[in-house]
Each structure stands twice: as C-alpha cells, then as structure tokens.
Amino acid sequence: MNLKQIKIDLTVKLMNLKNQSNTLQIIQESMVGFKEEIGNFLDVVMLNDLGLSPSIVKRTYAMRFEKCTLNVDLVVNQTTKSEYINGFNMN
C-alpha cells in the first residue's frame, strides 16, 4: 500500500473543496479510488469531542477501512454548520 500517494491525493482533493458540511462523506467518496489498497469502507467512529468555545468544537473521527484507518480532525462551527479539516493521519 502506497500511503504516501494516498495522503498526497487526499490532501489535494481536500484543498480543492469549498467549505462543506458533509466532509466525512466527501472523504469517504474520495477514498473509493484506492479501494484495492485500503479495502472496503467499514464505519466511522467519533474518538474525541472537545469544545473549544460555545459554538466551536473539535472532533476526531476514525474512518475504518479493511486495511487501514484514517483519523480525521474536524473543527465544526455549530452555529453555521461549517466544517474545517484540522488534519488527518492514516495508519
């Protein structure tokens, strides 16, 4: 599995996104192109939910695939429903 190539491709796709409210779904759809390397999508689990202010929260999700897990940090403005990717890590 070429993790470096997957990370580069995912980074480029995420940089080209406008502000979205369905970021996890977009990431999941982007990963379909790497199905041979990562396997089928299994599920998404919220690992952490940290309030940064009354309307801003930082959430960490584990997107599990058959052969790897993608941890995604999102900052969510609950007032505007805007989501911003703070980072991701694949293992």
ABEGO torsion letter per residue (X at the ends): XBAAAAAAAAAAAAAABBBBABAAAAAAAAAAAAAAAAEBBABBBBABBBBABAABBBBBBBBBBAABBBBBBBBBBAAAGBBBBAEBBBX
